[in-house]
Amino acid sequence: MKKLSLLLLMCLHLGPLLAQDKVVYHFDHSESQGLRGLRNIRNQLEAAPDTKIIVVTHAQGVDLLMQGASDKASKIEYAPLISDLKGKGVAFEVCEYTLKNRGLSKDQFILDADFTPSGVVRMTRLQSKEGFAYLKP
């Protein structure tokens, strides 16, 4: 019994050290966050490839995931960068409230985009219930 208690105590202390890093990236303005944020994600995965990353977009951040979207200054298209990150396990989500408020439809977005009813609620739950760290590029 004593050994079992000791083993359980060790597991409780080591659990957080062995857990996978989880991060939610918040994009609400693709023009200022787009390229920089995608590069941040790429760099994070290069340094810690097992990190679970979910990108949640709302407001003007959803523009990042629209077909044909690109960085205004460099003219670099976002879709190939996003597709590469999606291939590495990154999830990209679009807020459906934003779609409604801006009169957008799901077919205007790249195939790599998923949808969530509320971006703000999604980020809140990822942080409070699932232990995700929060980053806003």
ABEGO torsion letter per residue (X at the ends): XAAAAAAAAAAAAAAAAABBBBBBBBBABAAAAAAAAAAAAAAAAAABAABBBBBBBBEAAAAAABBGBBBAAAGBBAAAAAAAAAAAGBBBBBBAAAAAAAGBBAAABBAABBBBABAAAAAAAAAAAAGBBBBBX
